[in-house]
Amino acid sequence: MVRRIGVNVNQITHNVNREMHASARDEATAAHTVRQRRKLIGRLEVIITQADRK
């Protein structure tokens, strides 16, 4: 899932750099992707904390 999010961000970045503008859809997709990434990082932090306690 982290890899898929990274691919989405790279595609958006590539399109913005190529066309020198981002559509409203690109911006919404990027914002959604960042929210997904934050959730995943939060989950990873919990997993790492739990693993450290064992």
N, CA, C, O and CB atoms as a CASP TS submission, in Angstrom:
PFRMAT TS
TARGET T0000
AUTHOR 0000-0000-0000
METHOD Language model
MODEL 1
PARENT N/A
ATOM      1  N   MET     1       0.830  -1.182   0.000  1.00  0.00           N
ATOM      2  CA  MET     1       0.000   0.000   0.000  1.00  0.00           C
ATOM      3  C   MET     1       0.882   1.256   0.000  1.00  0.00           C
ATOM      4  O   MET     1       0.592   2.220  -0.708  1.00  0.00           O
ATOM      5  CB  MET     1      -0.949  -0.008   1.216  1.00  0.00           C
ATOM      6  N   VAL     2       1.948   1.242   0.787  1.00  0.00           N
ATOM      7  CA  VAL     2       2.862   2.386   0.810  1.00  0.00           C
ATOM      8  C   VAL     2       3.462   2.590  -0.574  1.00  0.00           C
ATOM      9  O   VAL     2       3.596   3.723  -1.037  1.00  0.00           O
ATOM     10  CB  VAL     2       3.981   2.180   1.862  1.00  0.00           C
ATOM     11  N   ARG     3       3.819   1.505  -1.224  1.00  0.00           N
ATOM     12  CA  ARG     3       4.382   1.597  -2.583  1.00  0.00           C
ATOM     13  C   ARG     3       3.374   2.212  -3.548  1.00  0.00           C
ATOM     14  O   ARG     3       3.731   3.060  -4.367  1.00  0.00           O
ATOM     15  CB  ARG     3       4.811   0.201  -3.088  1.00  0.00           C
ATOM     16  N   ARG     4       2.135   1.792  -3.455  1.00  0.00           N
ATOM     17  CA  ARG     4       1.087   2.318  -4.344  1.00  0.00           C
ATOM     18  C   ARG     4       0.899   3.817  -4.131  1.00  0.00           C
ATOM     19  O   ARG     4       0.730   4.565  -5.095  1.00  0.00           O
ATOM     20  CB  ARG     4      -0.249   1.578  -4.106  1.00  0.00           C
ATOM     21  N   ILE     5       0.927   4.256  -2.882  1.00  0.00           N
ATOM     22  CA  ILE     5       0.801   5.683  -2.585  1.00  0.00           C
ATOM     23  C   ILE     5       1.974   6.444  -3.189  1.00  0.00           C
ATOM     24  O   ILE     5       1.794   7.514  -3.771  1.00  0.00           O
ATOM     25  CB  ILE     5       0.730   5.924  -1.059  1.00  0.00           C
ATOM     26  N   GLY     6       3.174   5.891  -3.049  1.00  0.00           N
ATOM     27  CA  GLY     6       4.350   6.532  -3.622  1.00  0.00           C
ATOM     28  C   GLY     6       4.256   6.655  -5.133  1.00  0.00           C
ATOM     29  O   GLY     6       4.648   7.673  -5.704  1.00  0.00           O
ATOM     30  N   VAL     7       3.739   5.625  -5.776  1.00  0.00           N
ATOM     31  CA  VAL     7       3.569   5.655  -7.232  1.00  0.00           C
ATOM     32  C   VAL     7       2.585   6.753  -7.612  1.00  0.00           C
ATOM     33  O   VAL     7       2.818   7.480  -8.578  1.00  0.00           O
ATOM     34  CB  VAL     7       3.081   4.281  -7.762  1.00  0.00           C
ATOM     35  N   ASN     8       1.497   6.885  -6.874  1.00  0.00           N
ATOM     36  CA  ASN     8       0.516   7.942  -7.157  1.00  0.00           C
ATOM     37  C   ASN     8       1.144   9.318  -7.034  1.00  0.00           C
ATOM     38  O   ASN     8       0.941  10.171  -7.898  1.00  0.00           O
ATOM     39  CB  ASN     8      -0.682   7.831  -6.210  1.00  0.00           C
ATOM     40  N   VAL     9       1.899   9.545  -5.978  1.00  0.00           N
ATOM     41  CA  VAL     9       2.556  10.840  -5.779  1.00  0.00           C
ATOM     42  C   VAL     9       3.535  11.109  -6.920  1.00  0.00           C
ATOM     43  O   VAL     9       3.594  12.227  -7.432  1.00  0.00           O
ATOM     44  CB  VAL     9       3.291  10.880  -4.413  1.00  0.00           C
ATOM     45  N   ASN    10       4.297  10.103  -7.318  1.00  0.00           N
ATOM     46  CA  ASN    10       5.251  10.279  -8.413  1.00  0.00           C
ATOM     47  C   ASN    10       4.547  10.609  -9.726  1.00  0.00           C
ATOM     48  O   ASN    10       5.025  11.448 -10.490  1.00  0.00           O
ATOM     49  CB  ASN    10       6.098   9.021  -8.581  1.00  0.00           C
ATOM     50  N   GLN    11       3.432   9.966  -9.991  1.00  0.00           N
ATOM     51  CA  GLN    11       2.687  10.246 -11.225  1.00  0.00           C
ATOM     52  C   GLN    11       2.167  11.676 -11.236  1.00  0.00           C
ATOM     53  O   GLN    11       2.260  12.365 -12.252  1.00  0.00           O
ATOM     54  CB  GLN    11       1.520   9.263 -11.384  1.00  0.00           C
ATOM     55  N   ILE    12       1.627  12.118 -10.126  1.00  0.00           N
ATOM     56  CA  ILE    12       1.113  13.482 -10.041  1.00  0.00           C
ATOM     57  C   ILE    12       2.247  14.481 -10.215  1.00  0.00           C
ATOM     58  O   ILE    12       2.111  15.460 -10.950  1.00  0.00           O
ATOM     59  CB  ILE    12       0.395  13.712  -8.698  1.00  0.00           C
ATOM     60  N   THR    13       3.360  14.238  -9.544  1.00  0.00           N
ATOM     61  CA  THR    13       4.509  15.134  -9.647  1.00  0.00           C
ATOM     62  C   THR    13       5.015  15.199 -11.076  1.00  0.00           C
ATOM     63  O   THR    13       5.317  16.279 -11.584  1.00  0.00           O
ATOM     64  CB  THR    13       5.630  14.683  -8.713  1.00  0.00           C
ATOM     65  N   HIS    14       5.107  14.052 -11.720  1.00  0.00           N
ATOM     66  CA  HIS    14       5.565  14.012 -13.115  1.00  0.00           C
ATOM     67  C   HIS    14       4.644  14.835 -14.016  1.00  0.00           C
ATOM     68  O   HIS    14       5.111  15.610 -14.851  1.00  0.00           O
ATOM     69  CB  HIS    14       5.634  12.556 -13.618  1.00  0.00           C
ATOM     70  N   ASN    15       3.341  14.663 -13.843  1.00  0.00           N
ATOM     71  CA  ASN    15       2.378  15.408 -14.668  1.00  0.00           C
ATOM     72  C   ASN    15       2.460  16.904 -14.421  1.00  0.00           C
ATOM     73  O   ASN    15       2.388  17.694 -15.362  1.00  0.00           O
ATOM     74  CB  ASN    15       0.961  14.923 -14.394  1.00  0.00           C
ATOM     75  N   VAL    16       2.607  17.293 -13.181  1.00  0.00           N
ATOM     76  CA  VAL    16       2.705  18.720 -12.852  1.00  0.00           C
ATOM     77  C   VAL    16       3.969  19.304 -13.469  1.00  0.00           C
ATOM     78  O   VAL    16       3.928  20.383 -14.061  1.00  0.00           O
ATOM     79  CB  VAL    16       2.700  18.937 -11.315  1.00  0.00           C
ATOM     80  N   ASN    17       5.083  18.609 -13.336  1.00  0.00           N
ATOM     81  CA  ASN    17       6.339  19.106 -13.899  1.00  0.00           C
ATOM     82  C   ASN    17       6.292  19.175 -15.421  1.00  0.00           C
ATOM     83  O   ASN    17       6.833  20.104 -16.022  1.00  0.00           O
ATOM     84  CB  ASN    17       7.497  18.222 -13.459  1.00  0.00           C
ATOM     85  N   ARG    18       5.654  18.205 -16.035  1.00  0.00           N
ATOM     86  CA  ARG    18       5.573  18.176 -17.499  1.00  0.00           C
ATOM     87  C   ARG    18       4.665  19.288 -18.014  1.00  0.00           C
ATOM     88  O   ARG    18       5.020  19.995 -18.957  1.00  0.00           O
ATOM     89  CB  ARG    18       5.060  16.809 -17.985  1.00  0.00           C
ATOM     90  N   GLU    19       3.513  19.442 -17.407  1.00  0.00           N
ATOM     91  CA  GLU    19       2.520  20.398 -17.885  1.00  0.00           C
ATOM     92  C   GLU    19       2.614  21.752 -17.191  1.00  0.00           C
ATOM     93  O   GLU    19       1.999  22.723 -17.632  1.00  0.00           O
ATOM     94  CB  GLU    19       1.141  19.834 -17.697  1.00  0.00           C
ATOM     95  N   MET    20       3.374  21.816 -16.118  1.00  0.00           N
ATOM     96  CA  MET    20       3.569  23.030 -15.332  1.00  0.00           C
ATOM     97  C   MET    20       2.271  23.561 -14.716  1.00  0.00           C
ATOM     98  O   MET    20       2.151  24.754 -14.437  1.00  0.00           O
ATOM     99  CB  MET    20       4.190  24.097 -16.196  1.00  0.00           C
ATOM    100  N   HIS    21       1.325  22.684 -14.514  1.00  0.00           N
ATOM    101  CA  HIS    21       0.122  23.049 -13.765  1.00  0.00           C
ATOM    102  C   HIS    21      -0.530  21.773 -13.231  1.00  0.00           C
ATOM    103  O   HIS    21      -0.304  20.676 -13.742  1.00  0.00           O
ATOM    104  CB  HIS    21      -0.879  23.856 -14.660  1.00  0.00           C
ATOM    105  N   ALA    22      -1.327  21.946 -12.212  1.00  0.00           N
ATOM    106  CA  ALA    22      -2.050  20.814 -11.641  1.00  0.00           C
ATOM    107  C   ALA    22      -3.544  21.113 -11.708  1.00  0.00           C
ATOM    108  O   ALA    22      -3.982  22.224 -11.409  1.00  0.00           O
ATOM    109  CB  ALA    22      -1.597  20.534 -10.169  1.00  0.00           C
ATOM    110  N   SER    23      -4.298  20.130 -12.095  1.00  0.00           N
ATOM    111  CA  SER    23      -5.752  20.296 -12.139  1.00  0.00           C
ATOM    112  C   SER    23      -6.306  20.168 -10.719  1.00  0.00           C
ATOM    113  O   SER    23      -5.617  19.725  -9.799  1.00  0.00           O
ATOM    114  CB  SER    23      -6.413  19.243 -13.094  1.00  0.00           C
ATOM    115  N   ALA    24      -7.547  20.560 -10.572  1.00  0.00           N
ATOM    116  CA  ALA    24      -8.211  20.413  -9.274  1.00  0.00           C
ATOM    117  C   ALA    24      -8.255  18.939  -8.872  1.00  0.00           C
ATOM    118  O   ALA    24      -8.135  18.604  -7.694  1.00  0.00           O
ATOM    119  CB  ALA    24      -9.645  21.005  -9.322  1.00  0.00           C
ATOM    120  N   ARG    25      -8.429  18.070  -9.859  1.00  0.00           N
ATOM    121  CA  ARG    25      -8.449  16.629  -9.576  1.00  0.00           C
ATOM    122  C   ARG    25      -7.080  16.160  -9.083  1.00  0.00           C
ATOM    123  O   ARG    25      -6.999  15.367  -8.145  1.00  0.00           O
ATOM    124  CB  ARG    25      -8.863  15.832 -10.837  1.00  0.00           C
ATOM    125  N   ASP    26      -5.999  16.647  -9.712  1.00  0.00           N
ATOM    126  CA  ASP    26      -4.650  16.292  -9.256  1.00  0.00           C
ATOM    127  C   ASP    26      -4.432  16.729  -7.811  1.00  0.00           C
ATOM    128  O   ASP    26      -3.895  15.980  -6.995  1.00  0.00           O
ATOM    129  CB  ASP    26      -3.587  16.931 -10.166  1.00  0.00           C
ATOM    130  N   GLU    27      -4.855  17.944  -7.515  1.00  0.00           N
ATOM    131  CA  GLU    27      -4.678  18.460  -6.153  1.00  0.00           C
ATOM    132  C   GLU    27      -5.473  17.638  -5.152  1.00  0.00           C
ATOM    133  O   GLU    27      -4.977  17.330  -4.069  1.00  0.00           O
ATOM    134  CB  GLU    27      -5.101  19.933  -6.074  1.00  0.00           C
ATOM    135  N   ALA    28      -6.702  17.281  -5.504  1.00  0.00           N
ATOM    136  CA  ALA    28      -7.528  16.468  -4.608  1.00  0.00           C
ATOM    137  C   ALA    28      -6.916  15.086  -4.409  1.00  0.00           C
ATOM    138  O   ALA    28      -6.914  14.556  -3.298  1.00  0.00           O
ATOM    139  CB  ALA    28      -8.956  16.339  -5.163  1.00  0.00           C
ATOM    140  N   THR    29      -6.399  14.505  -5.485  1.00  0.00           N
ATOM    141  CA  THR    29      -5.755  13.194  -5.396  1.00  0.00           C
ATOM    142  C   THR    29      -4.516  13.271  -4.514  1.00  0.00           C
ATOM    143  O   THR    29      -4.280  12.388  -3.690  1.00  0.00           O
ATOM    144  CB  THR    29      -5.381  12.674  -6.799  1.00  0.00           C
ATOM    145  N   ALA    30      -3.733  14.316  -4.686  1.00  0.00           N
ATOM    146  CA  ALA    30      -2.532  14.480  -3.871  1.00  0.00           C
ATOM    147  C   ALA    30      -2.896  14.631  -2.397  1.00  0.00           C
ATOM    148  O   ALA    30      -2.257  14.029  -1.534  1.00  0.00           O
ATOM    149  CB  ALA    30      -1.721  15.696  -4.345  1.00  0.00           C
ATOM    150  N   ALA    31      -3.912  15.426  -2.109  1.00  0.00           N
ATOM    151  CA  ALA    31      -4.335  15.612  -0.715  1.00  0.00           C
ATOM    152  C   ALA    31      -4.829  14.296  -0.121  1.00  0.00           C
ATOM    153  O   ALA    31      -4.516  13.972   1.025  1.00  0.00           O
ATOM    154  CB  ALA    31      -5.443  16.683  -0.623  1.00  0.00           C
ATOM    155  N   HIS    32      -5.588  13.551  -0.889  1.00  0.00           N
ATOM    156  CA  HIS    32      -6.079  12.247  -0.428  1.00  0.00           C
ATOM    157  C   HIS    32      -4.908  11.296  -0.160  1.00  0.00           C
ATOM    158  O   HIS    32      -4.897  10.570   0.834  1.00  0.00           O
ATOM    159  CB  HIS    32      -7.044  11.629  -1.473  1.00  0.00           C
ATOM    160  N   THR    33      -3.942  11.314  -1.050  1.00  0.00           N
ATOM    161  CA  THR    33      -2.770  10.460  -0.910  1.00  0.00           C
ATOM    162  C   THR    33      -1.992  10.802   0.350  1.00  0.00           C
ATOM    163  O   THR    33      -1.534   9.907   1.059  1.00  0.00           O
ATOM    164  CB  THR    33      -1.870  10.586  -2.133  1.00  0.00           C
ATOM    165  N   VAL    34      -1.841  12.081   0.632  1.00  0.00           N
ATOM    166  CA  VAL    34      -1.137  12.504   1.850  1.00  0.00           C
ATOM    167  C   VAL    34      -1.894  12.032   3.089  1.00  0.00           C
ATOM    168  O   VAL    34      -1.279  11.578   4.055  1.00  0.00           O
ATOM    169  CB  VAL    34      -0.969  14.045   1.878  1.00  0.00           C
ATOM    170  N   ARG    35      -3.222  12.134   3.069  1.00  0.00           N
ATOM    171  CA  ARG    35      -4.007  11.652   4.220  1.00  0.00           C
ATOM    172  C   ARG    35      -3.824  10.155   4.411  1.00  0.00           C
ATOM    173  O   ARG    35      -3.682   9.687   5.541  1.00  0.00           O
ATOM    174  CB  ARG    35      -5.502  11.976   4.034  1.00  0.00           C
ATOM    175  N   GLN    36      -3.825   9.396   3.311  1.00  0.00           N
ATOM    176  CA  GLN    36      -3.599   7.942   3.402  1.00  0.00           C
ATOM    177  C   GLN    36      -2.232   7.659   4.003  1.00  0.00           C
ATOM    178  O   GLN    36      -2.087   6.797   4.869  1.00  0.00           O
ATOM    179  CB  GLN    36      -3.716   7.275   2.008  1.00  0.00           C
ATOM    180  N   ARG    37      -1.246   8.385   3.540  1.00  0.00           N
ATOM    181  CA  ARG    37       0.119   8.179   4.033  1.00  0.00           C
ATOM    182  C   ARG    37       0.210   8.464   5.529  1.00  0.00           C
ATOM    183  O   ARG    37       0.860   7.723   6.267  1.00  0.00           O
ATOM    184  CB  ARG    37       1.107   9.071   3.266  1.00  0.00           C
ATOM    185  N   ARG    38      -0.435   9.525   5.971  1.00  0.00           N
ATOM    186  CA  ARG    38      -0.428   9.843   7.410  1.00  0.00           C
ATOM    187  C   ARG    38      -1.045   8.722   8.227  1.00  0.00           C
ATOM    188  O   ARG    38      -0.534   8.366   9.289  1.00  0.00           O
ATOM    189  CB  ARG    38      -1.182  11.151   7.677  1.00  0.00           C
ATOM    190  N   LYS    39      -2.154   8.160   7.728  1.00  0.00           N
ATOM    191  CA  LYS    39      -2.796   7.048   8.436  1.00  0.00           C
ATOM    192  C   LYS    39      -1.866   5.844   8.514  1.00  0.00           C
ATOM    193  O   LYS    39      -1.741   5.215   9.565  1.00  0.00           O
ATOM    194  CB  LYS    39      -4.109   6.655   7.741  1.00  0.00           C
ATOM    195  N   LEU    40      -1.214   5.526   7.397  1.00  0.00           N
ATOM    196  CA  LEU    40      -0.302   4.384   7.382  1.00  0.00           C
ATOM    197  C   LEU    40       0.874   4.599   8.322  1.00  0.00           C
ATOM    198  O   LEU    40       1.280   3.678   9.031  1.00  0.00           O
ATOM    199  CB  LEU    40       0.204   4.130   5.968  1.00  0.00           C
ATOM    200  N   ILE    41       1.415   5.796   8.332  1.00  0.00           N
ATOM    201  CA  ILE    41       2.537   6.091   9.225  1.00  0.00           C
ATOM    202  C   ILE    41       2.092   5.960  10.676  1.00  0.00           C
ATOM    203  O   ILE    41       2.831   5.442  11.513  1.00  0.00           O
ATOM    204  CB  ILE    41       3.097   7.511   8.957  1.00  0.00           C
ATOM    205  N   GLY    42       0.881   6.431  10.974  1.00  0.00           N
ATOM    206  CA  GLY    42       0.350   6.272  12.329  1.00  0.00           C
ATOM    207  C   GLY    42       0.246   4.816  12.726  1.00  0.00           C
ATOM    208  O   GLY    42       0.594   4.447  13.848  1.00  0.00           O
ATOM    209  N   ARG    43      -0.229   3.986  11.814  1.00  0.00           N
ATOM    210  CA  ARG    43      -0.329   2.544  12.092  1.00  0.00           C
ATOM    211  C   ARG    43       1.051   1.932  12.291  1.00  0.00           C
ATOM    212  O   ARG    43       1.249   1.111  13.187  1.00  0.00           O
ATOM    213  CB  ARG    43      -1.063   1.822  10.948  1.00  0.00           C
ATOM    214  N   LEU    44       2.000   2.330  11.456  1.00  0.00           N
ATOM    215  CA  LEU    44       3.363   1.806  11.590  1.00  0.00           C
ATOM    216  C   LEU    44       3.975   2.195  12.923  1.00  0.00           C
ATOM    217  O   LEU    44       4.670   1.394  13.548  1.00  0.00           O
ATOM    218  CB  LEU    44       4.243   2.309  10.451  1.00  0.00           C
ATOM    219  N   GLU    45       3.719   3.424  13.362  1.00  0.00           N
ATOM    220  CA  GLU    45       4.252   3.861  14.657  1.00  0.00           C
ATOM    221  C   GLU    45       3.704   3.000  15.782  1.00  0.00           C
ATOM    222  O   GLU    45       4.436   2.647  16.707  1.00  0.00           O
ATOM    223  CB  GLU    45       3.916   5.339  14.912  1.00  0.00           C
ATOM    224  N   VAL    46       2.413   2.657  15.712  1.00  0.00           N
ATOM    225  CA  VAL    46       1.809   1.793  16.731  1.00  0.00           C
ATOM    226  C   VAL    46       2.447   0.413  16.690  1.00  0.00           C
ATOM    227  O   VAL    46       2.789  -0.140  17.735  1.00  0.00           O
ATOM    228  CB  VAL    46       0.281   1.684  16.525  1.00  0.00           C
ATOM    229  N   ILE    47       2.610  -0.145  15.507  1.00  0.00           N
ATOM    230  CA  ILE    47       3.204  -1.475  15.365  1.00  0.00           C
ATOM    231  C   ILE    47       4.635  -1.481  15.890  1.00  0.00           C
ATOM    232  O   ILE    47       5.034  -2.411  16.591  1.00  0.00           O
ATOM    233  CB  ILE    47       3.175  -1.927  13.894  1.00  0.00           C
ATOM    234  N   ILE    48       5.400  -0.461  15.561  1.00  0.00           N
ATOM    235  CA  ILE    48       6.789  -0.388  16.016  1.00  0.00           C
ATOM    236  C   ILE    48       6.849  -0.243  17.529  1.00  0.00           C
ATOM    237  O   ILE    48       7.675  -0.880  18.183  1.00  0.00           O
ATOM    238  CB  ILE    48       7.519   0.784  15.341  1.00  0.00           C
ATOM    239  N   THR    49       5.982   0.588  18.086  1.00  0.00           N
ATOM    240  CA  THR    49       5.951   0.768  19.547  1.00  0.00           C
ATOM    241  C   THR    49       5.612  -0.546  20.241  1.00  0.00           C
ATOM    242  O   THR    49       6.233  -0.905  21.242  1.00  0.00           O
ATOM    243  CB  THR    49       4.925   1.857  19.942  1.00  0.00           C
ATOM    244  N   GLN    50       4.629  -1.259  19.708  1.00  0.00           N
ATOM    245  CA  GLN    50       4.236  -2.537  20.296  1.00  0.00           C
ATOM    246  C   GLN    50       5.361  -3.560  20.183  1.00  0.00           C
ATOM    247  O   GLN    50       5.582  -4.343  21.106  1.00  0.00           O
ATOM    248  CB  GLN    50       2.970  -3.069  19.620  1.00  0.00           C
ATOM    249  N   ALA    51       6.066  -3.559  19.066  1.00  0.00           N
ATOM    250  CA  ALA    51       7.168  -4.500  18.873  1.00  0.00           C
ATOM    251  C   ALA    51       8.313  -4.183  19.838  1.00  0.00           C
ATOM    252  O   ALA    51       8.971  -5.096  20.338  1.00  0.00           O
ATOM    253  CB  ALA    51       7.668  -4.458  17.411  1.00  0.00           C
ATOM    254  N   ASP    52       8.552  -2.910  20.098  1.00  0.00           N
ATOM    255  CA  ASP    52       9.615  -2.526  21.029  1.00  0.00           C
ATOM    256  C   ASP    52       9.323  -2.983  22.445  1.00  0.00           C
ATOM    257  O   ASP    52      10.247  -3.238  23.218  1.00  0.00           O
ATOM    258  CB  ASP    52       9.812  -1.024  21.010  1.00  0.00           C
ATOM    259  N   ARG    53       8.058  -3.090  22.792  1.00  0.00           N
ATOM    260  CA  ARG    53       7.669  -3.491  24.150  1.00  0.00           C
ATOM    261  C   ARG    53       7.828  -4.980  24.381  1.00  0.00           C
ATOM    262  O   ARG    53       7.860  -5.430  25.526  1.00  0.00           O
ATOM    263  CB  ARG    53       6.237  -3.091  24.423  1.00  0.00           C
ATOM    264  N   LYS    54       7.927  -5.757  23.302  1.00  0.00           N
ATOM    265  CA  LYS    54       8.018  -7.221  23.433  1.00  0.00           C
ATOM    266  C   LYS    54       9.418  -7.669  23.703  1.00  0.00           C
ATOM    267  O   LYS    54       9.667  -8.867  23.839  1.00  0.00           O
ATOM    268  CB  LYS    54       7.509  -7.903  22.190  1.00  0.00           C
TER
END
